[in-house]
Amino acid sequence: LYFSAQEGILIFYHIKELQYEMKICADISQPICSLIFSPDYTSLLLVTDQGTVYSYKPAHSGEAVKLLDTSSSCFLAADFLTPGNNYCVSVTISGEVQVWSLEDGTFLSKLNLDTEVHV
């Protein structure tokens, strides 16, 4: 079970029967608004409400790596663009959908929906 605390800490709980073990995986020092696993469960996106997206690879147990920073106060959400784990799609409250490369955080494309978006 992966869990994020308001302080920006990613925590893993390994639960077996009535026992559990807690491990702090990453500290990104920004409140995490969502955690999204890739379709093959090899990567975890950590999304902040400030528009920063980090990648964490559970099998490697390393630090979270900053992939992109939209620096947008109207950033709403992000997710993997499937199939594969190479691209991310984000959306702003104003309705701008953006596509990013997860390899280096390069902005690739955008589409304006011309409508306000809500979750």
MODELLER restraints for C-alpha pairs under 7 A, 6 or more apart:
rsr = mdl.restraints
at = mdl.atoms
rsr.add(forms.Gaussian(group=physical.xy_distance, feature=features.Distance(at['CA:1:A'], at['CA:12:A']), mean=5.68, stdev=0.5))
rsr.add(forms.Gaussian(group=physical.xy_distance, feature=features.Distance(at['CA:1:A'], at['CA:13:A']), mean=5.05, stdev=0.5))
rsr.add(forms.Gaussian(group=physical.xy_distance, feature=features.Distance(at['CA:1:A'], at['CA:14:A']), mean=6.51, stdev=0.5))
rsr.add(forms.Gaussian(group=physical.xy_distance, feature=features.Distance(at['CA:2:A'], at['CA:11:A']), mean=5.69, stdev=0.5))
rsr.add(forms.Gaussian(group=physical.xy_distance, feature=features.Distance(at['CA:2:A'], at['CA:12:A']), mean=4.54, stdev=0.5))
rsr.add(forms.Gaussian(group=physical.xy_distance, feature=features.Distance(at['CA:2:A'], at['CA:13:A']), mean=6.33, stdev=0.5))
rsr.add(forms.Gaussian(group=physical.xy_distance, feature=features.Distance(at['CA:3:A'], at['CA:10:A']), mean=5.90, stdev=0.5))
rsr.add(forms.Gaussian(group=physical.xy_distance, feature=features.Distance(at['CA:3:A'], at['CA:11:A']), mean=5.08, stdev=0.5))
rsr.add(forms.Gaussian(group=physical.xy_distance, feature=features.Distance(at['CA:3:A'], at['CA:12:A']), mean=6.25, stdev=0.5))
rsr.add(forms.Gaussian(group=physical.xy_distance, feature=features.Distance(at['CA:4:A'], at['CA:10:A']), mean=4.60, stdev=0.5))
rsr.add(forms.Gaussian(group=physical.xy_distance, feature=features.Distance(at['CA:4:A'], at['CA:11:A']), mean=5.94, stdev=0.5))
rsr.add(forms.Gaussian(group=physical.xy_distance, feature=features.Distance(at['CA:4:A'], at['CA:32:A']), mean=6.41, stdev=0.5))
rsr.add(forms.Gaussian(group=physical.xy_distance, feature=features.Distance(at['CA:6:A'], at['CA:31:A']), mean=4.83, stdev=0.5))
rsr.add(forms.Gaussian(group=physical.xy_distance, feature=features.Distance(at['CA:6:A'], at['CA:32:A']), mean=6.48, stdev=0.5))
rsr.add(forms.Gaussian(group=physical.xy_distance, feature=features.Distance(at['CA:7:A'], at['CA:29:A']), mean=6.02, stdev=0.5))
rsr.add(forms.Gaussian(group=physical.xy_distance, feature=features.Distance(at['CA:7:A'], at['CA:30:A']), mean=6.14, stdev=0.5))
rsr.add(forms.Gaussian(group=physical.xy_distance, feature=features.Distance(at['CA:7:A'], at['CA:31:A']), mean=5.30, stdev=0.5))
rsr.add(forms.Gaussian(group=physical.xy_distance, feature=features.Distance(at['CA:8:A'], at['CA:27:A']), mean=5.67, stdev=0.5))
rsr.add(forms.Gaussian(group=physical.xy_distance, feature=features.Distance(at['CA:8:A'], at['CA:28:A']), mean=5.23, stdev=0.5))
rsr.add(forms.Gaussian(group=physical.xy_distance, feature=features.Distance(at['CA:8:A'], at['CA:29:A']), mean=4.74, stdev=0.5))
rsr.add(forms.Gaussian(group=physical.xy_distance, feature=features.Distance(at['CA:8:A'], at['CA:30:A']), mean=4.61, stdev=0.5))
rsr.add(forms.Gaussian(group=physical.xy_distance, feature=features.Distance(at['CA:8:A'], at['CA:31:A']), mean=4.45, stdev=0.5))
rsr.add(forms.Gaussian(group=physical.xy_distance, feature=features.Distance(at['CA:8:A'], at['CA:32:A']), mean=5.41, stdev=0.5))
rsr.add(forms.Gaussian(group=physical.xy_distance, feature=features.Distance(at['CA:9:A'], at['CA:26:A']), mean=5.74, stdev=0.5))
rsr.add(forms.Gaussian(group=physical.xy_distance, feature=features.Distance(at['CA:9:A'], at['CA:27:A']), mean=4.37, stdev=0.5))
rsr.add(forms.Gaussian(group=physical.xy_distance, feature=features.Distance(at['CA:9:A'], at['CA:28:A']), mean=6.37, stdev=0.5))
rsr.add(forms.Gaussian(group=physical.xy_distance, feature=features.Distance(at['CA:10:A'], at['CA:24:A']), mean=6.10, stdev=0.5))
rsr.add(forms.Gaussian(group=physical.xy_distance, feature=features.Distance(at['CA:10:A'], at['CA:25:A']), mean=5.44, stdev=0.5))
rsr.add(forms.Gaussian(group=physical.xy_distance, feature=features.Distance(at['CA:10:A'], at['CA:26:A']), mean=5.09, stdev=0.5))
rsr.add(forms.Gaussian(group=physical.xy_distance, feature=features.Distance(at['CA:10:A'], at['CA:27:A']), mean=6.28, stdev=0.5))
rsr.add(forms.Gaussian(group=physical.xy_distance, feature=features.Distance(at['CA:11:A'], at['CA:22:A']), mean=6.97, stdev=0.5))
rsr.add(forms.Gaussian(group=physical.xy_distance, feature=features.Distance(at['CA:11:A'], at['CA:23:A']), mean=5.75, stdev=0.5))
rsr.add(forms.Gaussian(group=physical.xy_distance, feature=features.Distance(at['CA:11:A'], at['CA:24:A']), mean=4.55, stdev=0.5))
rsr.add(forms.Gaussian(group=physical.xy_distance, feature=features.Distance(at['CA:11:A'], at['CA:25:A']), mean=5.55, stdev=0.5))
rsr.add(forms.Gaussian(group=physical.xy_distance, feature=features.Distance(at['CA:12:A'], at['CA:22:A']), mean=5.80, stdev=0.5))
rsr.add(forms.Gaussian(group=physical.xy_distance, feature=features.Distance(at['CA:12:A'], at['CA:23:A']), mean=5.18, stdev=0.5))
rsr.add(forms.Gaussian(group=physical.xy_distance, feature=features.Distance(at['CA:12:A'], at['CA:24:A']), mean=6.34, stdev=0.5))
rsr.add(forms.Gaussian(group=physical.xy_distance, feature=features.Distance(at['CA:12:A'], at['CA:25:A']), mean=6.64, stdev=0.5))
rsr.add(forms.Gaussian(group=physical.xy_distance, feature=features.Distance(at['CA:13:A'], at['CA:20:A']), mean=6.46, stdev=0.5))
rsr.add(forms.Gaussian(group=physical.xy_distance, feature=features.Distance(at['CA:13:A'], at['CA:21:A']), mean=5.63, stdev=0.5))
rsr.add(forms.Gaussian(group=physical.xy_distance, feature=features.Distance(at['CA:13:A'], at['CA:22:A']), mean=4.63, stdev=0.5))
rsr.add(forms.Gaussian(group=physical.xy_distance, feature=features.Distance(at['CA:13:A'], at['CA:23:A']), mean=6.48, stdev=0.5))
rsr.add(forms.Gaussian(group=physical.xy_distance, feature=features.Distance(at['CA:14:A'], at['CA:20:A']), mean=5.44, stdev=0.5))
rsr.add(forms.Gaussian(group=physical.xy_distance, feature=features.Distance(at['CA:14:A'], at['CA:21:A']), mean=5.13, stdev=0.5))
rsr.add(forms.Gaussian(group=physical.xy_distance, feature=features.Distance(at['CA:14:A'], at['CA:22:A']), mean=6.48, stdev=0.5))
rsr.add(forms.Gaussian(group=physical.xy_distance, feature=features.Distance(at['CA:15:A'], at['CA:21:A']), mean=6.58, stdev=0.5))
rsr.add(forms.Gaussian(group=physical.xy_distance, feature=features.Distance(at['CA:25:A'], at['CA:61:A']), mean=6.89, stdev=0.5))
rsr.add(forms.Gaussian(group=physical.xy_distance, feature=features.Distance(at['CA:26:A'], at['CA:63:A']), mean=5.55, stdev=0.5))
rsr.add(forms.Gaussian(group=physical.xy_distance, feature=features.Distance(at['CA:26:A'], at['CA:64:A']), mean=5.90, stdev=0.5))
rsr.add(forms.Gaussian(group=physical.xy_distance, feature=features.Distance(at['CA:30:A'], at['CA:48:A']), mean=6.56, stdev=0.5))
rsr.add(forms.Gaussian(group=physical.xy_distance, feature=features.Distance(at['CA:31:A'], at['CA:48:A']), mean=5.86, stdev=0.5))
rsr.add(forms.Gaussian(group=physical.xy_distance, feature=features.Distance(at['CA:32:A'], at['CA:46:A']), mean=6.38, stdev=0.5))
rsr.add(forms.Gaussian(group=physical.xy_distance, feature=features.Distance(at['CA:32:A'], at['CA:47:A']), mean=5.65, stdev=0.5))
rsr.add(forms.Gaussian(group=physical.xy_distance, feature=features.Distance(at['CA:32:A'], at['CA:48:A']), mean=4.48, stdev=0.5))
rsr.add(forms.Gaussian(group=physical.xy_distance, feature=features.Distance(at['CA:32:A'], at['CA:49:A']), mean=6.88, stdev=0.5))
rsr.add(forms.Gaussian(group=physical.xy_distance, feature=features.Distance(at['CA:33:A'], at['CA:47:A']), mean=5.80, stdev=0.5))
rsr.add(forms.Gaussian(group=physical.xy_distance, feature=features.Distance(at['CA:33:A'], at['CA:48:A']), mean=5.12, stdev=0.5))
rsr.add(forms.Gaussian(group=physical.xy_distance, feature=features.Distance(at['CA:33:A'], at['CA:49:A']), mean=5.73, stdev=0.5))
rsr.add(forms.Gaussian(group=physical.xy_distance, feature=features.Distance(at['CA:34:A'], at['CA:46:A']), mean=6.13, stdev=0.5))
rsr.add(forms.Gaussian(group=physical.xy_distance, feature=features.Distance(at['CA:34:A'], at['CA:47:A']), mean=5.27, stdev=0.5))
rsr.add(forms.Gaussian(group=physical.xy_distance, feature=features.Distance(at['CA:35:A'], at['CA:44:A']), mean=6.58, stdev=0.5))
rsr.add(forms.Gaussian(group=physical.xy_distance, feature=features.Distance(at['CA:35:A'], at['CA:45:A']), mean=5.61, stdev=0.5))
rsr.add(forms.Gaussian(group=physical.xy_distance, feature=features.Distance(at['CA:35:A'], at['CA:46:A']), mean=4.96, stdev=0.5))
rsr.add(forms.Gaussian(group=physical.xy_distance, feature=features.Distance(at['CA:35:A'], at['CA:47:A']), mean=6.43, stdev=0.5))
rsr.add(forms.Gaussian(group=physical.xy_distance, feature=features.Distance(at['CA:36:A'], at['CA:44:A']), mean=5.53, stdev=0.5))
rsr.add(forms.Gaussian(group=physical.xy_distance, feature=features.Distance(at['CA:36:A'], at['CA:45:A']), mean=5.05, stdev=0.5))
rsr.add(forms.Gaussian(group=physical.xy_distance, feature=features.Distance(at['CA:36:A'], at['CA:46:A']), mean=6.83, stdev=0.5))
rsr.add(forms.Gaussian(group=physical.xy_distance, feature=features.Distance(at['CA:36:A'], at['CA:79:A']), mean=6.54, stdev=0.5))
rsr.add(forms.Gaussian(group=physical.xy_distance, feature=features.Distance(at['CA:37:A'], at['CA:43:A']), mean=5.85, stdev=0.5))
rsr.add(forms.Gaussian(group=physical.xy_distance, feature=features.Distance(at['CA:37:A'], at['CA:44:A']), mean=4.45, stdev=0.5))
rsr.add(forms.Gaussian(group=physical.xy_distance, feature=features.Distance(at['CA:37:A'], at['CA:45:A']), mean=6.32, stdev=0.5))
rsr.add(forms.Gaussian(group=physical.xy_distance, feature=features.Distance(at['CA:38:A'], at['CA:44:A']), mean=6.14, stdev=0.5))
rsr.add(forms.Gaussian(group=physical.xy_distance, feature=features.Distance(at['CA:38:A'], at['CA:80:A']), mean=6.20, stdev=0.5))
rsr.add(forms.Gaussian(group=physical.xy_distance, feature=features.Distance(at['CA:38:A'], at['CA:85:A']), mean=6.16, stdev=0.5))
rsr.add(forms.Gaussian(group=physical.xy_distance, feature=features.Distance(at['CA:39:A'], at['CA:84:A']), mean=7.00, stdev=0.5))
rsr.add(forms.Gaussian(group=physical.xy_distance, feature=features.Distance(at['CA:42:A'], at['CA:57:A']), mean=6.03, stdev=0.5))
rsr.add(forms.Gaussian(group=physical.xy_distance, feature=features.Distance(at['CA:42:A'], at['CA:58:A']), mean=6.83, stdev=0.5))
rsr.add(forms.Gaussian(group=physical.xy_distance, feature=features.Distance(at['CA:43:A'], at['CA:55:A']), mean=6.52, stdev=0.5))
rsr.add(forms.Gaussian(group=physical.xy_distance, feature=features.Distance(at['CA:43:A'], at['CA:56:A']), mean=5.74, stdev=0.5))
rsr.add(forms.Gaussian(group=physical.xy_distance, feature=features.Distance(at['CA:43:A'], at['CA:57:A']), mean=4.64, stdev=0.5))
rsr.add(forms.Gaussian(group=physical.xy_distance, feature=features.Distance(at['CA:43:A'], at['CA:58:A']), mean=6.78, stdev=0.5))
rsr.add(forms.Gaussian(group=physical.xy_distance, feature=features.Distance(at['CA:44:A'], at['CA:55:A']), mean=5.67, stdev=0.5))
rsr.add(forms.Gaussian(group=physical.xy_distance, feature=features.Distance(at['CA:44:A'], at['CA:56:A']), mean=5.08, stdev=0.5))
rsr.add(forms.Gaussian(group=physical.xy_distance, feature=features.Distance(at['CA:44:A'], at['CA:57:A']), mean=6.20, stdev=0.5))
rsr.add(forms.Gaussian(group=physical.xy_distance, feature=features.Distance(at['CA:45:A'], at['CA:53:A']), mean=6.59, stdev=0.5))
rsr.add(forms.Gaussian(group=physical.xy_distance, feature=features.Distance(at['CA:45:A'], at['CA:54:A']), mean=5.67, stdev=0.5))
rsr.add(forms.Gaussian(group=physical.xy_distance, feature=features.Distance(at['CA:45:A'], at['CA:55:A']), mean=4.79, stdev=0.5))
rsr.add(forms.Gaussian(group=physical.xy_distance, feature=features.Distance(at['CA:45:A'], at['CA:56:A']), mean=6.46, stdev=0.5))
rsr.add(forms.Gaussian(group=physical.xy_distance, feature=features.Distance(at['CA:46:A'], at['CA:53:A']), mean=5.68, stdev=0.5))
rsr.add(forms.Gaussian(group=physical.xy_distance, feature=features.Distance(at['CA:46:A'], at['CA:54:A']), mean=4.98, stdev=0.5))
rsr.add(forms.Gaussian(group=physical.xy_distance, feature=features.Distance(at['CA:46:A'], at['CA:55:A']), mean=6.20, stdev=0.5))
rsr.add(forms.Gaussian(group=physical.xy_distance, feature=features.Distance(at['CA:47:A'], at['CA:53:A']), mean=4.68, stdev=0.5))
rsr.add(forms.Gaussian(group=physical.xy_distance, feature=features.Distance(at['CA:47:A'], at['CA:54:A']), mean=6.51, stdev=0.5))
rsr.add(forms.Gaussian(group=physical.xy_distance, feature=features.Distance(at['CA:47:A'], at['CA:78:A']), mean=6.81, stdev=0.5))
rsr.add(forms.Gaussian(group=physical.xy_distance, feature=features.Distance(at['CA:49:A'], at['CA:75:A']), mean=6.36, stdev=0.5))
rsr.add(forms.Gaussian(group=physical.xy_distance, feature=features.Distance(at['CA:49:A'], at['CA:76:A']), mean=6.62, stdev=0.5))
rsr.add(forms.Gaussian(group=physical.xy_distance, feature=features.Distance(at['CA:50:A'], at['CA:71:A']), mean=6.42, stdev=0.5))
rsr.add(forms.Gaussian(group=physical.xy_distance, feature=features.Distance(at['CA:50:A'], at['CA:72:A']), mean=6.18, stdev=0.5))
rsr.add(forms.Gaussian(group=physical.xy_distance, feature=features.Distance(at['CA:50:A'], at['CA:73:A']), mean=5.62, stdev=0.5))
rsr.add(forms.Gaussian(group=physical.xy_distance, feature=features.Distance(at['CA:50:A'], at['CA:75:A']), mean=6.43, stdev=0.5))
rsr.add(forms.Gaussian(group=physical.xy_distance, feature=features.Distance(at['CA:51:A'], at['CA:69:A']), mean=5.68, stdev=0.5))
rsr.add(forms.Gaussian(group=physical.xy_distance, feature=features.Distance(at['CA:51:A'], at['CA:70:A']), mean=4.95, stdev=0.5))
rsr.add(forms.Gaussian(group=physical.xy_distance, feature=features.Distance(at['CA:51:A'], at['CA:71:A']), mean=5.42, stdev=0.5))
rsr.add(forms.Gaussian(group=physical.xy_distance, feature=features.Distance(at['CA:51:A'], at['CA:72:A']), mean=5.51, stdev=0.5))
rsr.add(forms.Gaussian(group=physical.xy_distance, feature=features.Distance(at['CA:51:A'], at['CA:73:A']), mean=6.99, stdev=0.5))
rsr.add(forms.Gaussian(group=physical.xy_distance, feature=features.Distance(at['CA:51:A'], at['CA:75:A']), mean=5.22, stdev=0.5))
rsr.add(forms.Gaussian(group=physical.xy_distance, feature=features.Distance(at['CA:52:A'], at['CA:68:A']), mean=5.79, stdev=0.5))
rsr.add(forms.Gaussian(group=physical.xy_distance, feature=features.Distance(at['CA:52:A'], at['CA:69:A']), mean=4.26, stdev=0.5))
rsr.add(forms.Gaussian(group=physical.xy_distance, feature=features.Distance(at['CA:52:A'], at['CA:70:A']), mean=6.16, stdev=0.5))
rsr.add(forms.Gaussian(group=physical.xy_distance, feature=features.Distance(at['CA:52:A'], at['CA:71:A']), mean=6.96, stdev=0.5))
rsr.add(forms.Gaussian(group=physical.xy_distance, feature=features.Distance(at['CA:53:A'], at['CA:66:A']), mean=6.10, stdev=0.5))
rsr.add(forms.Gaussian(group=physical.xy_distance, feature=features.Distance(at['CA:53:A'], at['CA:67:A']), mean=5.64, stdev=0.5))
rsr.add(forms.Gaussian(group=physical.xy_distance, feature=features.Distance(at['CA:53:A'], at['CA:68:A']), mean=5.37, stdev=0.5))
rsr.add(forms.Gaussian(group=physical.xy_distance, feature=features.Distance(at['CA:53:A'], at['CA:69:A']), mean=6.37, stdev=0.5))
rsr.add(forms.Gaussian(group=physical.xy_distance, feature=features.Distance(at['CA:54:A'], at['CA:64:A']), mean=5.86, stdev=0.5))
rsr.add(forms.Gaussian(group=physical.xy_distance, feature=features.Distance(at['CA:54:A'], at['CA:65:A']), mean=5.22, stdev=0.5))
rsr.add(forms.Gaussian(group=physical.xy_distance, feature=features.Distance(at['CA:54:A'], at['CA:66:A']), mean=4.30, stdev=0.5))
rsr.add(forms.Gaussian(group=physical.xy_distance, feature=features.Distance(at['CA:54:A'], at['CA:67:A']), mean=5.23, stdev=0.5))
rsr.add(forms.Gaussian(group=physical.xy_distance, feature=features.Distance(at['CA:55:A'], at['CA:64:A']), mean=5.40, stdev=0.5))
rsr.add(forms.Gaussian(group=physical.xy_distance, feature=features.Distance(at['CA:55:A'], at['CA:65:A']), mean=5.19, stdev=0.5))
rsr.add(forms.Gaussian(group=physical.xy_distance, feature=features.Distance(at['CA:55:A'], at['CA:66:A']), mean=6.48, stdev=0.5))
rsr.add(forms.Gaussian(group=physical.xy_distance, feature=features.Distance(at['CA:55:A'], at['CA:67:A']), mean=6.51, stdev=0.5))
rsr.add(forms.Gaussian(group=physical.xy_distance, feature=features.Distance(at['CA:56:A'], at['CA:63:A']), mean=6.72, stdev=0.5))
rsr.add(forms.Gaussian(group=physical.xy_distance, feature=features.Distance(at['CA:56:A'], at['CA:64:A']), mean=4.61, stdev=0.5))
rsr.add(forms.Gaussian(group=physical.xy_distance, feature=features.Distance(at['CA:56:A'], at['CA:65:A']), mean=6.53, stdev=0.5))
rsr.add(forms.Gaussian(group=physical.xy_distance, feature=features.Distance(at['CA:67:A'], at['CA:102:A']), mean=6.28, stdev=0.5))
rsr.add(forms.Gaussian(group=physical.xy_distance, feature=features.Distance(at['CA:67:A'], at['CA:104:A']), mean=6.47, stdev=0.5))
rsr.add(forms.Gaussian(group=physical.xy_distance, feature=features.Distance(at['CA:67:A'], at['CA:105:A']), mean=4.93, stdev=0.5))
rsr.add(forms.Gaussian(group=physical.xy_distance, feature=features.Distance(at['CA:68:A'], at['CA:105:A']), mean=4.84, stdev=0.5))
rsr.add(forms.Gaussian(group=physical.xy_distance, feature=features.Distance(at['CA:74:A'], at['CA:92:A']), mean=5.36, stdev=0.5))
rsr.add(forms.Gaussian(group=physical.xy_distance, feature=features.Distance(at['CA:74:A'], at['CA:93:A']), mean=5.26, stdev=0.5))
rsr.add(forms.Gaussian(group=physical.xy_distance, feature=features.Distance(at['CA:75:A'], at['CA:91:A']), mean=6.37, stdev=0.5))
rsr.add(forms.Gaussian(group=physical.xy_distance, feature=features.Distance(at['CA:75:A'], at['CA:92:A']), mean=4.31, stdev=0.5))
rsr.add(forms.Gaussian(group=physical.xy_distance, feature=features.Distance(at['CA:75:A'], at['CA:93:A']), mean=6.19, stdev=0.5))
rsr.add(forms.Gaussian(group=physical.xy_distance, feature=features.Distance(at['CA:76:A'], at['CA:91:A']), mean=5.73, stdev=0.5))
rsr.add(forms.Gaussian(group=physical.xy_distance, feature=features.Distance(at['CA:76:A'], at['CA:92:A']), mean=4.95, stdev=0.5))
rsr.add(forms.Gaussian(group=physical.xy_distance, feature=features.Distance(at['CA:76:A'], at['CA:93:A']), mean=5.73, stdev=0.5))
rsr.add(forms.Gaussian(group=physical.xy_distance, feature=features.Distance(at['CA:77:A'], at['CA:90:A']), mean=5.59, stdev=0.5))
rsr.add(forms.Gaussian(group=physical.xy_distance, feature=features.Distance(at['CA:77:A'], at['CA:91:A']), mean=5.61, stdev=0.5))
rsr.add(forms.Gaussian(group=physical.xy_distance, feature=features.Distance(at['CA:78:A'], at['CA:88:A']), mean=6.76, stdev=0.5))
rsr.add(forms.Gaussian(group=physical.xy_distance, feature=features.Distance(at['CA:78:A'], at['CA:89:A']), mean=5.50, stdev=0.5))
rsr.add(forms.Gaussian(group=physical.xy_distance, feature=features.Distance(at['CA:78:A'], at['CA:90:A']), mean=4.08, stdev=0.5))
rsr.add(forms.Gaussian(group=physical.xy_distance, feature=features.Distance(at['CA:78:A'], at['CA:91:A']), mean=6.50, stdev=0.5))
rsr.add(forms.Gaussian(group=physical.xy_distance, feature=features.Distance(at['CA:79:A'], at['CA:88:A']), mean=5.61, stdev=0.5))
rsr.add(forms.Gaussian(group=physical.xy_distance, feature=features.Distance(at['CA:79:A'], at['CA:89:A']), mean=5.50, stdev=0.5))
rsr.add(forms.Gaussian(group=physical.xy_distance, feature=features.Distance(at['CA:79:A'], at['CA:90:A']), mean=6.55, stdev=0.5))
rsr.add(forms.Gaussian(group=physical.xy_distance, feature=features.Distance(at['CA:80:A'], at['CA:87:A']), mean=6.02, stdev=0.5))
rsr.add(forms.Gaussian(group=physical.xy_distance, feature=features.Distance(at['CA:80:A'], at['CA:88:A']), mean=4.46, stdev=0.5))
rsr.add(forms.Gaussian(group=physical.xy_distance, feature=features.Distance(at['CA:80:A'], at['CA:89:A']), mean=6.19, stdev=0.5))
rsr.add(forms.Gaussian(group=physical.xy_distance, feature=features.Distance(at['CA:81:A'], at['CA:87:A']), mean=5.29, stdev=0.5))
rsr.add(forms.Gaussian(group=physical.xy_distance, feature=features.Distance(at['CA:81:A'], at['CA:88:A']), mean=5.09, stdev=0.5))
rsr.add(forms.Gaussian(group=physical.xy_distance, feature=features.Distance(at['CA:81:A'], at['CA:89:A']), mean=5.85, stdev=0.5))
rsr.add(forms.Gaussian(group=physical.xy_distance, feature=features.Distance(at['CA:86:A'], at['CA:101:A']), mean=6.09, stdev=0.5))
rsr.add(forms.Gaussian(group=physical.xy_distance, feature=features.Distance(at['CA:86:A'], at['CA:102:A']), mean=5.29, stdev=0.5))
rsr.add(forms.Gaussian(group=physical.xy_distance, feature=features.Distance(at['CA:86:A'], at['CA:103:A']), mean=6.60, stdev=0.5))
rsr.add(forms.Gaussian(group=physical.xy_distance, feature=features.Distance(at['CA:87:A'], at['CA:99:A']), mean=6.83, stdev=0.5))
rsr.add(forms.Gaussian(group=physical.xy_distance, feature=features.Distance(at['CA:87:A'], at['CA:100:A']), mean=5.62, stdev=0.5))
rsr.add(forms.Gaussian(group=physical.xy_distance, feature=features.Distance(at['CA:87:A'], at['CA:101:A']), mean=4.72, stdev=0.5))
rsr.add(forms.Gaussian(group=physical.xy_distance, feature=features.Distance(at['CA:87:A'], at['CA:102:A']), mean=5.20, stdev=0.5))
rsr.add(forms.Gaussian(group=physical.xy_distance, feature=features.Distance(at['CA:88:A'], at['CA:99:A']), mean=5.73, stdev=0.5))
rsr.add(forms.Gaussian(group=physical.xy_distance, feature=features.Distance(at['CA:88:A'], at['CA:100:A']), mean=5.13, stdev=0.5))
rsr.add(forms.Gaussian(group=physical.xy_distance, feature=features.Distance(at['CA:88:A'], at['CA:101:A']), mean=6.38, stdev=0.5))
rsr.add(forms.Gaussian(group=physical.xy_distance, feature=features.Distance(at['CA:88:A'], at['CA:102:A']), mean=6.32, stdev=0.5))
rsr.add(forms.Gaussian(group=physical.xy_distance, feature=features.Distance(at['CA:89:A'], at['CA:97:A']), mean=6.84, stdev=0.5))
rsr.add(forms.Gaussian(group=physical.xy_distance, feature=features.Distance(at['CA:89:A'], at['CA:98:A']), mean=5.51, stdev=0.5))
rsr.add(forms.Gaussian(group=physical.xy_distance, feature=features.Distance(at['CA:89:A'], at['CA:99:A']), mean=4.53, stdev=0.5))
rsr.add(forms.Gaussian(group=physical.xy_distance, feature=features.Distance(at['CA:89:A'], at['CA:100:A']), mean=6.26, stdev=0.5))
rsr.add(forms.Gaussian(group=physical.xy_distance, feature=features.Distance(at['CA:90:A'], at['CA:97:A']), mean=5.67, stdev=0.5))
rsr.add(forms.Gaussian(group=physical.xy_distance, feature=features.Distance(at['CA:90:A'], at['CA:98:A']), mean=5.17, stdev=0.5))
rsr.add(forms.Gaussian(group=physical.xy_distance, feature=features.Distance(at['CA:90:A'], at['CA:99:A']), mean=6.55, stdev=0.5))
rsr.add(forms.Gaussian(group=physical.xy_distance, feature=features.Distance(at['CA:91:A'], at['CA:97:A']), mean=4.45, stdev=0.5))
rsr.add(forms.Gaussian(group=physical.xy_distance, feature=features.Distance(at['CA:91:A'], at['CA:98:A']), mean=6.25, stdev=0.5))
rsr.add(forms.Gaussian(group=physical.xy_distance, feature=features.Distance(at['CA:93:A'], at['CA:116:A']), mean=5.59, stdev=0.5))
rsr.add(forms.Gaussian(group=physical.xy_distance, feature=features.Distance(at['CA:93:A'], at['CA:117:A']), mean=4.86, stdev=0.5))
rsr.add(forms.Gaussian(group=physical.xy_distance, feature=features.Distance(at['CA:93:A'], at['CA:118:A']), mean=6.58, stdev=0.5))
rsr.add(forms.Gaussian(group=physical.xy_distance, feature=features.Distance(at['CA:94:A'], at['CA:115:A']), mean=6.42, stdev=0.5))
rsr.add(forms.Gaussian(group=physical.xy_distance, feature=features.Distance(at['CA:94:A'], at['CA:116:A']), mean=4.69, stdev=0.5))
rsr.add(forms.Gaussian(group=physical.xy_distance, feature=features.Distance(at['CA:94:A'], at['CA:117:A']), mean=6.24, stdev=0.5))
rsr.add(forms.Gaussian(group=physical.xy_distance, feature=features.Distance(at['CA:95:A'], at['CA:112:A']), mean=5.82, stdev=0.5))
rsr.add(forms.Gaussian(group=physical.xy_distance, feature=features.Distance(at['CA:95:A'], at['CA:113:A']), mean=5.04, stdev=0.5))
rsr.add(forms.Gaussian(group=physical.xy_distance, feature=features.Distance(at['CA:95:A'], at['CA:114:A']), mean=5.99, stdev=0.5))
rsr.add(forms.Gaussian(group=physical.xy_distance, feature=features.Distance(at['CA:95:A'], at['CA:115:A']), mean=5.38, stdev=0.5))
rsr.add(forms.Gaussian(group=physical.xy_distance, feature=features.Distance(at['CA:95:A'], at['CA:116:A']), mean=5.16, stdev=0.5))
rsr.add(forms.Gaussian(group=physical.xy_distance, feature=features.Distance(at['CA:95:A'], at['CA:117:A']), mean=5.38, stdev=0.5))
rsr.add(forms.Gaussian(group=physical.xy_distance, feature=features.Distance(at['CA:96:A'], at['CA:110:A']), mean=6.71, stdev=0.5))
rsr.add(forms.Gaussian(group=physical.xy_distance, feature=features.Distance(at['CA:96:A'], at['CA:111:A']), mean=5.74, stdev=0.5))
rsr.add(forms.Gaussian(group=physical.xy_distance, feature=features.Distance(at['CA:96:A'], at['CA:112:A']), mean=4.39, stdev=0.5))
rsr.add(forms.Gaussian(group=physical.xy_distance, feature=features.Distance(at['CA:96:A'], at['CA:113:A']), mean=6.07, stdev=0.5))
rsr.add(forms.Gaussian(group=physical.xy_distance, feature=features.Distance(at['CA:97:A'], at['CA:110:A']), mean=5.42, stdev=0.5))
rsr.add(forms.Gaussian(group=physical.xy_distance, feature=features.Distance(at['CA:97:A'], at['CA:111:A']), mean=5.10, stdev=0.5))
rsr.add(forms.Gaussian(group=physical.xy_distance, feature=features.Distance(at['CA:97:A'], at['CA:112:A']), mean=6.16, stdev=0.5))
rsr.add(forms.Gaussian(group=physical.xy_distance, feature=features.Distance(at['CA:98:A'], at['CA:109:A']), mean=5.73, stdev=0.5))
rsr.add(forms.Gaussian(group=physical.xy_distance, feature=features.Distance(at['CA:98:A'], at['CA:110:A']), mean=4.24, stdev=0.5))
rsr.add(forms.Gaussian(group=physical.xy_distance, feature=features.Distance(at['CA:98:A'], at['CA:111:A']), mean=6.50, stdev=0.5))
rsr.add(forms.Gaussian(group=physical.xy_distance, feature=features.Distance(at['CA:99:A'], at['CA:107:A']), mean=6.31, stdev=0.5))
rsr.add(forms.Gaussian(group=physical.xy_distance, feature=features.Distance(at['CA:99:A'], at['CA:108:A']), mean=5.47, stdev=0.5))
rsr.add(forms.Gaussian(group=physical.xy_distance, feature=features.Distance(at['CA:99:A'], at['CA:109:A']), mean=5.15, stdev=0.5))
rsr.add(forms.Gaussian(group=physical.xy_distance, feature=features.Distance(at['CA:99:A'], at['CA:110:A']), mean=6.16, stdev=0.5))
rsr.add(forms.Gaussian(group=physical.xy_distance, feature=features.Distance(at['CA:100:A'], at['CA:106:A']), mean=5.57, stdev=0.5))
rsr.add(forms.Gaussian(group=physical.xy_distance, feature=features.Distance(at['CA:100:A'], at['CA:107:A']), mean=4.62, stdev=0.5))
rsr.add(forms.Gaussian(group=physical.xy_distance, feature=features.Distance(at['CA:100:A'], at['CA:108:A']), mean=5.37, stdev=0.5))
rsr.add(forms.Gaussian(group=physical.xy_distance, feature=features.Distance(at['CA:101:A'], at['CA:107:A']), mean=6.56, stdev=0.5))
rsr.add(forms.Gaussian(group=physical.xy_distance, feature=features.Distance(at['CA:101:A'], at['CA:108:A']), mean=6.84, stdev=0.5))
